[in-house]
Amino acid sequence: MRVAVLGAGAIGAYVGASLCRAGVEVHLIARGAHLAALRANGVRVLSPRGDFAAHPHATDDPTEVGPVDYVFLGLKAHSYASAGPLLEPLLGPETALIAGQNGIPWWYFHKLAGPYEGHRIEAVDPGGATSAVMAPERAIGCVVYPATVIESPGVIRHLEGTRFSIGEPDGTVSDRCLRFSAAMVAGGLKCPVEPRLRDDIWIKLMGNASLNPISALTRATMAEICESPGTRRVVEQMMAETLDIAGRVGSTPEISIGKRVEGARRVGHHKTSMLQDLEAGKEMELDAVVAAVVEMADITGAPAPTLRTIYAATELLAKTMARPAPTPSVAAA
C-alpha cells in the first residue's frame, strides 16, 4: 500500500507516522522548516500512549512520489480548490482521497439518496472548483477525533484521541475503506468504517460550529466557554440548531446536547483550531465549519438564528483581521 499525506501538519504527520509503523509506504508532502526536520530526523510523536518515531519519505514535490493508493488530505478545507497542482501527480485511476477535514465536506450530497442528492454546497465547492480538483467519486469521508499540535518542526505532540472514523458517501462498506482501516489499526489507531458517517460528521460539527467561532470572538478556551453560563447557553442553542439542520438532511446523530457540551468542557483549557489559526494570523476555517452549515439552513428552510448571528460576527472578524495594519498617525505638536 502506498499512501501520500498532502499537508503533513499536526494531524497529517501523526497519521503518516502511525501508518509507517504499520509497514505502509508513506510519503509526507510538507514545506518549510517542518519539511527540513522531517527529512533530517523523521517524525517524532510525543504521546501519553507512548512516544515513538518514524521515518517516512518527506518532500515538497509530489512528482517525486507519483500515483498512490490513498491520499490523506491534511490541508485545511479552504485550500482544497487550489490544491490541484500538488494533488494531480499523486492520482492514479483508483486513487482514493481521504479528507481529514473539519466541517461539511465538498462531497456531502454525493450519492445521498433524497431530495438534495447531487446538490453542490457553494461554501465548500465554490463554482464547482473543489469538485473539479477532487472528484467526489474518489472521496472517502473521514472524521478526525484526535487532538495534536506541532510542538516544533518535525515533532508532533499527541494530546488525546486515536479515532479516525471513515466511510463511503453512498454508505457501503467498501474494500478500499476496509484496507485503509486495517492499516490504520495496525499502526495503533482506531479507524471504524461507518455506513452512516454523516452522523459522525454532525456530532463533531455540533462542537466545531459553535465552539470554534465563539472561541475566535472571545479568545476563550473550550473549558472557559463551557463553564461560563452565558456562552454555555449560546453553545447549547447553536448545537440545537445544528441538530435541526442535520435532521432536515436525513442525519440523526445519537448524542445529547448536554453530553456533547460536557465532553468539550472536559477537554480543558485547549484552544480550538480556529482560535489557533486566528492567533497565528492564518485564514480561519469558516467556510466548511460555519458558512456551509448556514447555507444548509438556507437550503432546508431551517431558522438557525444563533448560528446565523455568530457566523455574521465571525465573518466580519475574518474580514477585519485580513486588512493591512493602518499606518500610525502622527499627532500635531
TORKOL-4160 file (C-alpha; in steps of 0.2 Angstrom, whole numbers, padded with zeros to 4 digits, m for minus):
333
<pt num="1" X="0000" Y="0000" Z="0000"/>
<pt num="2" X="0006" Y="0017" Z="m0005"/>
<pt num="3" X="m0001" Y="0032" Z="0005"/>
<pt num="4" X="0003" Y="0051" Z="0002"/>
<pt num="5" X="m0001" Y="0063" Z="0016"/>
<pt num="6" X="m0004" Y="0080" Z="0007"/>
<pt num="7" X="m0002" Y="0093" Z="0021"/>
<pt num="8" X="0009" Y="0084" Z="0034"/>
<pt num="9" X="0005" Y="0095" Z="0048"/>
<pt num="10" X="0000" Y="0090" Z="0066"/>
<pt num="11" X="m0014" Y="0078" Z="0060"/>
<pt num="12" X="m0006" Y="0073" Z="0044"/>
<pt num="13" X="0011" Y="0069" Z="0051"/>
<pt num="14" X="0003" Y="0059" Z="0065"/>
<pt num="15" X="m0007" Y="0049" Z="0053"/>
<pt num="16" X="0009" Y="0046" Z="0042"/>
<pt num="17" X="0020" Y="0041" Z="0056"/>
<pt num="18" X="0007" Y="0029" Z="0063"/>
<pt num="19" X="0005" Y="0021" Z="0045"/>
<pt num="20" X="0023" Y="0020" Z="0043"/>
<pt num="21" X="0024" Y="0010" Z="0059"/>
<pt num="22" X="0012" Y="m0002" Z="0051"/>
<pt num="23" X="0024" Y="m0005" Z="0037"/>
<pt num="24" X="0015" Y="0006" Z="0024"/>
<pt num="25" X="0025" Y="0015" Z="0011"/>
<pt num="26" X="0021" Y="0033" Z="0017"/>
<pt num="27" X="0026" Y="0050" Z="0008"/>
<pt num="28" X="0024" Y="0066" Z="0018"/>
<pt num="29" X="0021" Y="0082" Z="0007"/>
<pt num="30" X="0026" Y="0097" Z="0018"/>
<pt num="31" X="0036" Y="0113" Z="0017"/>
<pt num="32" X="0047" Y="0125" Z="0026"/>
<pt num="33" X="0056" Y="0121" Z="0042"/>
<pt num="34" X="0044" Y="0107" Z="0046"/>
<pt num="35" X="0049" Y="0098" Z="0030"/>
<pt num="36" X="0068" Y="0101" Z="0033"/>
<pt num="37" X="0066" Y="0092" Z="0050"/>
<pt num="38" X="0055" Y="0078" Z="0043"/>
<pt num="39" X="0069" Y="0075" Z="0030"/>
<pt num="40" X="0083" Y="0075" Z="0043"/>
<pt num="41" X="0075" Y="0066" Z="0058"/>
<pt num="42" X="0058" Y="0059" Z="0053"/>
<pt num="43" X="0043" Y="0062" Z="0063"/>
<pt num="44" X="0044" Y="0061" Z="0082"/>
<pt num="45" X="0027" Y="0059" Z="0091"/>
<pt num="46" X="0026" Y="0063" Z="0109"/>
<pt num="47" X="0010" Y="0055" Z="0116"/>
<pt num="48" X="0003" Y="0049" Z="0133"/>
<pt num="49" X="0001" Y="0032" Z="0125"/>
<pt num="50" X="0020" Y="0031" Z="0122"/>
<pt num="51" X="0032" Y="0041" Z="0112"/>
<pt num="52" X="0038" Y="0034" Z="0095"/>
<pt num="53" X="0047" Y="0040" Z="0079"/>
<pt num="54" X="0045" Y="0035" Z="0061"/>
<pt num="55" X="0055" Y="0040" Z="0046"/>
<pt num="56" X="0043" Y="0041" Z="0030"/>
<pt num="57" X="0049" Y="0049" Z="0014"/>
<pt num="58" X="0046" Y="0068" Z="0015"/>
<pt num="59" X="0046" Y="0080" Z="0001"/>
<pt num="60" X="0038" Y="0096" Z="m0006"/>
<pt num="61" X="0037" Y="0089" Z="m0024"/>
<pt num="62" X="0023" Y="0077" Z="m0027"/>
<pt num="63" X="0031" Y="0072" Z="m0044"/>
<pt num="64" X="0044" Y="0063" Z="m0034"/>
<pt num="65" X="0030" Y="0052" Z="m0027"/>
<pt num="66" X="0019" Y="0048" Z="m0042"/>
<pt num="67" X="0002" Y="0039" Z="m0041"/>
<pt num="68" X="m0003" Y="0031" Z="m0024"/>
<pt num="69" X="m0017" Y="0021" Z="m0017"/>
<pt num="70" X="m0023" Y="0034" Z="m0005"/>
<pt num="71" X="m0020" Y="0052" Z="m0002"/>
<pt num="72" X="m0024" Y="0058" Z="0016"/>
<pt num="73" X="m0028" Y="0076" Z="0015"/>
<pt num="74" X="m0021" Y="0086" Z="0030"/>
<pt num="75" X="m0024" Y="0103" Z="0022"/>
<pt num="76" X="m0037" Y="0115" Z="0028"/>
<pt num="77" X="m0053" Y="0114" Z="0018"/>
<pt num="78" X="m0052" Y="0131" Z="0011"/>
<pt num="79" X="m0036" Y="0125" Z="0002"/>
<pt num="80" X="m0044" Y="0111" Z="m0007"/>
<pt num="81" X="m0049" Y="0121" Z="m0023"/>
<pt num="82" X="m0031" Y="0127" Z="m0026"/>
<pt num="83" X="m0023" Y="0110" Z="m0022"/>
<pt num="84" X="m0024" Y="0104" Z="m0040"/>
<pt num="85" X="m0005" Y="0106" Z="m0044"/>
<pt num="86" X="0000" Y="0096" Z="m0029"/>
<pt num="87" X="m0013" Y="0083" Z="m0030"/>
<pt num="88" X="m0013" Y="0079" Z="m0048"/>
<pt num="89" X="0004" Y="0069" Z="m0048"/>
<pt num="90" X="m0002" Y="0058" Z="m0034"/>
<pt num="91" X="m0018" Y="0052" Z="m0043"/>
<pt num="92" X="m0020" Y="0036" Z="m0052"/>
<pt num="93" X="m0036" Y="0028" Z="m0059"/>
<pt num="94" X="m0041" Y="0021" Z="m0042"/>
<pt num="95" X="m0033" Y="0033" Z="m0030"/>
<pt num="96" X="m0044" Y="0037" Z="m0016"/>
<pt num="97" X="m0045" Y="0054" Z="m0007"/>
<pt num="98" X="m0047" Y="0053" Z="0012"/>
<pt num="99" X="m0052" Y="0070" Z="0018"/>
<pt num="100" X="m0047" Y="0073" Z="0036"/>
<pt num="101" X="m0056" Y="0090" Z="0037"/>
<pt num="102" X="m0067" Y="0098" Z="0049"/>
<pt num="103" X="m0085" Y="0103" Z="0045"/>
<pt num="104" X="m0095" Y="0099" Z="0030"/>
<pt num="105" X="m0086" Y="0091" Z="0016"/>
<pt num="106" X="m0087" Y="0096" Z="m0003"/>
<pt num="107" X="m0094" Y="0078" Z="m0007"/>
<pt num="108" X="m0108" Y="0079" Z="0007"/>
<pt num="109" X="m0123" Y="0077" Z="m0005"/>
<pt num="110" X="m0114" Y="0065" Z="m0017"/>
<pt num="111" X="m0124" Y="0049" Z="m0018"/>
<pt num="112" X="m0135" Y="0054" Z="m0003"/>
<pt num="113" X="m0152" Y="0047" Z="m0008"/>
<pt num="114" X="m0166" Y="0060" Z="m0005"/>
<pt num="115" X="m0171" Y="0077" Z="m0012"/>
<pt num="116" X="m0154" Y="0085" Z="m0011"/>
<pt num="117" X="m0144" Y="0072" Z="m0019"/>
<pt num="118" X="m0130" Y="0079" Z="m0030"/>
<pt num="119" X="m0133" Y="0097" Z="m0023"/>
<pt num="120" X="m0117" Y="0107" Z="m0023"/>
<pt num="121" X="m0113" Y="0117" Z="m0007"/>
<pt num="122" X="m0106" Y="0134" Z="m0013"/>
<pt num="123" X="m0097" Y="0137" Z="0003"/>
<pt num="124" X="m0085" Y="0122" Z="0001"/>
<pt num="125" X="m0086" Y="0119" Z="m0018"/>
<pt num="126" X="m0087" Y="0137" Z="m0025"/>
<pt num="127" X="m0092" Y="0136" Z="m0043"/>
<pt num="128" X="m0088" Y="0118" Z="m0043"/>
<pt num="129" X="m0069" Y="0122" Z="m0041"/>
<pt num="130" X="m0066" Y="0109" Z="m0027"/>
<pt num="131" X="m0075" Y="0095" Z="m0036"/>
<pt num="132" X="m0065" Y="0099" Z="m0052"/>
<pt num="133" X="m0049" Y="0095" Z="m0042"/>
<pt num="134" X="m0056" Y="0082" Z="m0031"/>
<pt num="135" X="m0069" Y="0071" Z="m0040"/>
<pt num="136" X="m0082" Y="0066" Z="m0027"/>
<pt num="137" X="m0081" Y="0048" Z="m0034"/>
<pt num="138" X="m0063" Y="0047" Z="m0026"/>
<pt num="139" X="m0069" Y="0053" Z="m0009"/>
<pt num="140" X="m0068" Y="0043" Z="0007"/>
<pt num="141" X="m0076" Y="0053" Z="0021"/>
<pt num="142" X="m0065" Y="0055" Z="0037"/>
<pt num="143" X="m0070" Y="0062" Z="0054"/>
<pt num="144" X="m0054" Y="0066" Z="0064"/>
<pt num="145" X="m0056" Y="0065" Z="0083"/>
<pt num="146" X="m0038" Y="0066" Z="0089"/>
<pt num="147" X="m0030" Y="0082" Z="0095"/>
<pt num="148" X="m0012" Y="0085" Z="0090"/>
<pt num="149" X="m0001" Y="0100" Z="0088"/>
<pt num="150" X="0016" Y="0103" Z="0080"/>
<pt num="151" X="0027" Y="0106" Z="0096"/>
<pt num="152" X="0042" Y="0110" Z="0085"/>
<pt num="153" X="0047" Y="0106" Z="0067"/>
<pt num="154" X="0046" Y="0088" Z="0065"/>
<pt num="155" X="0039" Y="0085" Z="0082"/>
<pt num="156" X="0021" Y="0081" Z="0085"/>
<pt num="157" X="0013" Y="0082" Z="0102"/>
<pt num="158" X="m0002" Y="0070" Z="0103"/>
<pt num="159" X="m0014" Y="0076" Z="0116"/>
<pt num="160" X="m0029" Y="0064" Z="0116"/>
<pt num="161" X="m0039" Y="0053" Z="0105"/>
<pt num="162" X="m0035" Y="0040" Z="0092"/>
<pt num="163" X="m0051" Y="0038" Z="0082"/>
<pt num="164" X="m0052" Y="0042" Z="0063"/>
<pt num="165" X="m0070" Y="0036" Z="0058"/>
<pt num="166" X="m0071" Y="0034" Z="0039"/>
<pt num="167" X="m0085" Y="0029" Z="0027"/>
<pt num="168" X="m0091" Y="0030" Z="0009"/>
<pt num="169" X="m0103" Y="0043" Z="0003"/>
<pt num="170" X="m0115" Y="0030" Z="m0003"/>
<pt num="171" X="m0115" Y="0021" Z="0014"/>
<pt num="172" X="m0107" Y="0005" Z="0008"/>
<pt num="173" X="m0093" Y="m0004" Z="0017"/>
<pt num="174" X="m0080" Y="m0005" Z="0003"/>
<pt num="175" X="m0064" Y="m0014" Z="0001"/>
<pt num="176" X="m0054" Y="0002" Z="m0001"/>
<pt num="177" X="m0061" Y="0008" Z="0016"/>
<pt num="178" X="m0058" Y="m0009" Z="0024"/>
<pt num="179" X="m0040" Y="m0010" Z="0018"/>
<pt num="180" X="m0036" Y="0008" Z="0024"/>
<pt num="181" X="m0044" Y="0004" Z="0041"/>
<pt num="182" X="m0034" Y="m0011" Z="0043"/>
<pt num="183" X="m0018" Y="m0001" Z="0040"/>
<pt num="184" X="m0023" Y="0012" Z="0052"/>
<pt num="185" X="m0027" Y="m0001" Z="0066"/>
<pt num="186" X="m0010" Y="m0010" Z="0063"/>
<pt num="187" X="m0002" Y="0007" Z="0066"/>
<pt num="188" X="m0010" Y="0009" Z="0083"/>
<pt num="189" X="m0025" Y="0020" Z="0078"/>
<pt num="190" X="m0044" Y="0017" Z="0079"/>
<pt num="191" X="m0052" Y="0018" Z="0061"/>
<pt num="192" X="m0070" Y="0011" Z="0061"/>
<pt num="193" X="m0079" Y="0010" Z="0044"/>
<pt num="194" X="m0096" Y="0019" Z="0047"/>
<pt num="195" X="m0110" Y="0016" Z="0035"/>
<pt num="196" X="m0118" Y="0032" Z="0042"/>
<pt num="197" X="m0103" Y="0043" Z="0043"/>
<pt num="198" X="m0113" Y="0059" Z="0040"/>
<pt num="199" X="m0120" Y="0056" Z="0058"/>
<pt num="200" X="m0102" Y="0057" Z="0064"/>
<pt num="201" X="m0099" Y="0072" Z="0054"/>
<pt num="202" X="m0114" Y="0081" Z="0063"/>
<pt num="203" X="m0108" Y="0075" Z="0080"/>
<pt num="204" X="m0091" Y="0083" Z="0078"/>
<pt num="205" X="m0099" Y="0098" Z="0069"/>
<pt num="206" X="m0110" Y="0101" Z="0084"/>
<pt num="207" X="m0095" Y="0107" Z="0094"/>
<pt num="208" X="m0085" Y="0114" Z="0079"/>
<pt num="209" X="m0099" Y="0125" Z="0073"/>
<pt num="210" X="m0102" Y="0133" Z="0090"/>
<pt num="211" X="m0086" Y="0132" Z="0100"/>
<pt num="212" X="m0074" Y="0137" Z="0086"/>
<pt num="213" X="m0082" Y="0154" Z="0081"/>
<pt num="214" X="m0086" Y="0158" Z="0099"/>
<pt num="215" X="m0068" Y="0155" Z="0104"/>
<pt num="216" X="m0062" Y="0166" Z="0090"/>
<pt num="217" X="m0073" Y="0180" Z="0095"/>
<pt num="218" X="m0069" Y="0178" Z="0114"/>
<pt num="219" X="m0051" Y="0171" Z="0114"/>
<pt num="220" X="m0058" Y="0159" Z="0127"/>
<pt num="221" X="m0053" Y="0140" Z="0129"/>
<pt num="222" X="m0065" Y="0126" Z="0127"/>
<pt num="223" X="m0067" Y="0124" Z="0146"/>
<pt num="224" X="m0070" Y="0143" Z="0148"/>
<pt num="225" X="m0083" Y="0144" Z="0135"/>
<pt num="226" X="m0092" Y="0129" Z="0143"/>
<pt num="227" X="m0091" Y="0134" Z="0161"/>
<pt num="228" X="m0097" Y="0152" Z="0158"/>
<pt num="229" X="m0116" Y="0151" Z="0160"/>
<pt num="230" X="m0119" Y="0164" Z="0146"/>
<pt num="231" X="m0108" Y="0156" Z="0132"/>
<pt num="232" X="m0113" Y="0139" Z="0138"/>
<pt num="233" X="m0132" Y="0144" Z="0134"/>
<pt num="234" X="m0126" Y="0151" Z="0117"/>
<pt num="235" X="m0117" Y="0134" Z="0113"/>
<pt num="236" X="m0132" Y="0124" Z="0118"/>
<pt num="237" X="m0143" Y="0134" Z="0106"/>
<pt num="238" X="m0131" Y="0133" Z="0092"/>
<pt num="239" X="m0130" Y="0114" Z="0095"/>
<pt num="240" X="m0149" Y="0113" Z="0095"/>
<pt num="241" X="m0150" Y="0122" Z="0078"/>
<pt num="242" X="m0136" Y="0111" Z="0071"/>
<pt num="243" X="m0146" Y="0096" Z="0075"/>
<pt num="244" X="m0161" Y="0103" Z="0067"/>
<pt num="245" X="m0152" Y="0106" Z="0051"/>
<pt num="246" X="m0144" Y="0088" Z="0052"/>
<pt num="247" X="m0162" Y="0081" Z="0054"/>
<pt num="248" X="m0168" Y="0090" Z="0038"/>
<pt num="249" X="m0155" Y="0082" Z="0028"/>
<pt num="250" X="m0158" Y="0064" Z="0035"/>
<pt num="251" X="m0145" Y="0063" Z="0049"/>
<pt num="252" X="m0149" Y="0058" Z="0066"/>
<pt num="253" X="m0134" Y="0059" Z="0077"/>
<pt num="254" X="m0136" Y="0049" Z="0093"/>
<pt num="255" X="m0129" Y="0061" Z="0106"/>
<pt num="256" X="m0137" Y="0073" Z="0118"/>
<pt num="257" X="m0133" Y="0091" Z="0119"/>
<pt num="258" X="m0128" Y="0090" Z="0137"/>
<pt num="259" X="m0116" Y="0076" Z="0134"/>
<pt num="260" X="m0108" Y="0085" Z="0119"/>
<pt num="261" X="m0105" Y="0101" Z="0129"/>
<pt num="262" X="m0099" Y="0091" Z="0144"/>
<pt num="263" X="m0087" Y="0082" Z="0133"/>
<pt num="264" X="m0080" Y="0098" Z="0126"/>
<pt num="265" X="m0078" Y="0105" Z="0144"/>
<pt num="266" X="m0068" Y="0090" Z="0149"/>
<pt num="267" X="m0055" Y="0094" Z="0135"/>
<pt num="268" X="m0050" Y="0108" Z="0147"/>
<pt num="269" X="m0041" Y="0124" Z="0143"/>
<pt num="270" X="m0037" Y="0119" Z="0125"/>
<pt num="271" X="m0038" Y="0132" Z="0111"/>
<pt num="272" X="m0049" Y="0127" Z="0096"/>
<pt num="273" X="m0041" Y="0126" Z="0079"/>
<pt num="274" X="m0050" Y="0142" Z="0074"/>
<pt num="275" X="m0043" Y="0152" Z="0088"/>
<pt num="276" X="m0025" Y="0144" Z="0085"/>
<pt num="277" X="m0027" Y="0150" Z="0066"/>
<pt num="278" X="m0033" Y="0167" Z="0071"/>
<pt num="279" X="m0018" Y="0170" Z="0084"/>
<pt num="280" X="m0006" Y="0164" Z="0071"/>
<pt num="281" X="m0013" Y="0176" Z="0058"/>
<pt num="282" X="m0019" Y="0161" Z="0047"/>
<pt num="283" X="m0036" Y="0160" Z="0037"/>
<pt num="284" X="m0049" Y="0153" Z="0048"/>
<pt num="285" X="m0059" Y="0138" Z="0043"/>
<pt num="286" X="m0075" Y="0147" Z="0042"/>
<pt num="287" X="m0082" Y="0141" Z="0026"/>
<pt num="288" X="m0083" Y="0122" Z="0030"/>
<pt num="289" X="m0086" Y="0124" Z="0049"/>
<pt num="290" X="m0100" Y="0138" Z="0049"/>
<pt num="291" X="m0104" Y="0145" Z="0032"/>
<pt num="292" X="m0108" Y="0128" Z="0025"/>
<pt num="293" X="m0120" Y="0125" Z="0040"/>
<pt num="294" X="m0129" Y="0141" Z="0037"/>
<pt num="295" X="m0130" Y="0138" Z="0018"/>
<pt num="296" X="m0138" Y="0121" Z="0023"/>
<pt num="297" X="m0150" Y="0130" Z="0034"/>
<pt num="298" X="m0155" Y="0141" Z="0019"/>
<pt num="299" X="m0157" Y="0125" Z="0008"/>
<pt num="300" X="m0168" Y="0116" Z="0020"/>
<pt num="301" X="m0178" Y="0131" Z="0027"/>
<pt num="302" X="m0171" Y="0130" Z="0045"/>
<pt num="303" X="m0171" Y="0146" Z="0055"/>
<pt num="304" X="m0155" Y="0144" Z="0064"/>
<pt num="305" X="m0155" Y="0162" Z="0071"/>
<pt num="306" X="m0140" Y="0160" Z="0083"/>
<pt num="307" X="m0129" Y="0151" Z="0070"/>
<pt num="308" X="m0133" Y="0165" Z="0058"/>
<pt num="309" X="m0128" Y="0178" Z="0071"/>
<pt num="310" X="m0112" Y="0171" Z="0077"/>
<pt num="311" X="m0107" Y="0167" Z="0059"/>
<pt num="312" X="m0110" Y="0185" Z="0054"/>
<pt num="313" X="m0099" Y="0192" Z="0068"/>
<pt num="314" X="m0085" Y="0179" Z="0065"/>
<pt num="315" X="m0086" Y="0183" Z="0046"/>
<pt num="316" X="m0083" Y="0201" Z="0050"/>
<pt num="317" X="m0069" Y="0197" Z="0061"/>
<pt num="318" X="m0061" Y="0187" Z="0047"/>
<pt num="319" X="m0063" Y="0202" Z="0036"/>
<pt num="320" X="m0056" Y="0215" Z="0048"/>
<pt num="321" X="m0041" Y="0204" Z="0053"/>
<pt num="322" X="m0036" Y="0202" Z="0034"/>
<pt num="323" X="m0035" Y="0221" Z="0032"/>
<pt num="324" X="m0017" Y="0228" Z="0031"/>
<pt num="325" X="m0012" Y="0236" Z="0048"/>
<pt num="326" X="m0016" Y="0255" Z="0047"/>
<pt num="327" X="m0002" Y="0267" Z="0046"/>
<pt num="328" X="0001" Y="0275" Z="0063"/>
<pt num="329" X="m0004" Y="0294" Z="0063"/>
<pt num="330" X="0007" Y="0307" Z="0070"/>
<pt num="331" X="m0001" Y="0319" Z="0081"/>
<pt num="332" X="0002" Y="0338" Z="0078"/>
<pt num="333" X="0013" Y="0346" Z="0091"/>
